[in-house]
Amino acid sequence: MSDFPGIGHVALTVSDLAVSRPWYQRLMGCDPVLDEPCDGGFHHAVFLVGGTLVGLHEHAAADTSGDFTEFRSGLDHVGFGCEDRDALVSWQSRLDELGITHGGIVDAHYGSGLSFRDPDGIALEFFAPPG
């Protein structure tokens, strides 16, 4: 058996694609590579980010009973890898330019992170290894 494969894609369920699509376009600085309705009652917009597909799904039968929380079983957060802490500083400036609230850079022995949330409150992070 070969090595365990890397992550090929991440799919996030959003409440309103008309809000989330342009928010992610501004954040990522690119347009979706795919934006279409799918069998199964959902529409998706998919971005190609560093070789990984990041999909936004809006379901016709959405469960909007509560806001996203990383304390509920399921997704905790999505982390985007950065080369080093200097890259995090650049991303912090970019989030400020975009008016996206964030928690500032937090340093730990295992690396540094810059946390923020999308329009649905989904937790996102830029992360750099230590050193």
N, C-alpha and C positions, 0 to 999 in steps of 0.2 A: 504494500500500500504506500502511496506517495505521502509527502508531508501534508498536513492539514491545510486546506486552501485558504487564501486571504478572503476578506469580505468583498464580495462583488457588488452588492448594492444594499442600501438601507431605504426602507419605505416608511414615511411618516404620514399618519392620518391627520388631516387638517380639517377645520370646520368650514372654511370658506376659501376655496382655491383662488377666487378673485382678489382676496386680500393677501394670501400667503405667496402666490406666484410672484407678484412684483416685489414683495419684501425679500424673498430669496434671490431674485434676479439682481437686486441692488447689492445685497450682501456678497454674492458670489461673483458679480461682475460679468455674468453671461446669461444667455437665453437657454431655456430648456432644449434638449436635443430631441425630446419627444413630448407631445402635449395632445392627448386624445382621450376620448371615452373608451372604456374597456368592457368586455363581456363581464358580467357579474355585478353591474350596477354602480360602477365607480368611474371617475375621471382621474387621470394622472398627468402630472407634469414632471418630467425627469431631467435632472441636470447631471452632467458629467464633470466630476470634481476629482482631479488628481488620479484618474483611472478608476474611480468608484462612482457608480450611479447612485444619486440621491433622488428618490422619488417622493413626490407629494401626492397623496391620495385623498380625494373627496368622495365619500360614499353617499349614495342616494338615501340610504337608510342609516344615517349617522346617529350615534348615541352621544347626545350632547348633555348628558345628565350631570357632568361635573368637569371642572377644569383639570388640565394635566397636572399630575403630581408624581415626582420621582419616588414617592413613598408608597405608591400603589404597585403591586406586582406588574411587571412588564418593563417597559423602557425606563432606564434611569436618565441617561443623556446620550447625545451623540458628540464624540470628540473628534475634532479635525487636527491632524498632526502638523506641527510647525517645526522647523529645523532647530531653532534655538530661542532663547528668551528675547533677543532683539526682534525677532519676527513677531513675538507677542506684543511688543511695544508698538510695532507698526499696525497690527490688527486693532489694538486698543484705540489708536488714533483714528483708524478707519471706522470703527464702531461709533466713536464720538462724532465724526463727520456725518454719519448716517442717522444720528440721533437715536441710536440703539443703546438702551440702558444696559450696563454691565456691572460686574462686581469688582472690577479692577484685577490686576494680576496678583495671584496668590502663589507664593513660593513655598515649596515643601522639599523634603529630602529626595523624593522620587520624581520631581519635575515641577514645572510652573504651569498654571492654568489661568485662563481668562474666560469666565462663565457669563452667559447671557441667555435670553429666551426669545423664541419666535412669537408671532402674534397670538398663537394658541397657548403660549406659556411652556412650550416644549423646551426642555433644558438642552442648551448647546454649549460647546466649549472649544476653545483653541488651546492646545496642549503642547508643551515643549519638554523634552527630556532634560535632566539635570546637566549642569556644566555649561 
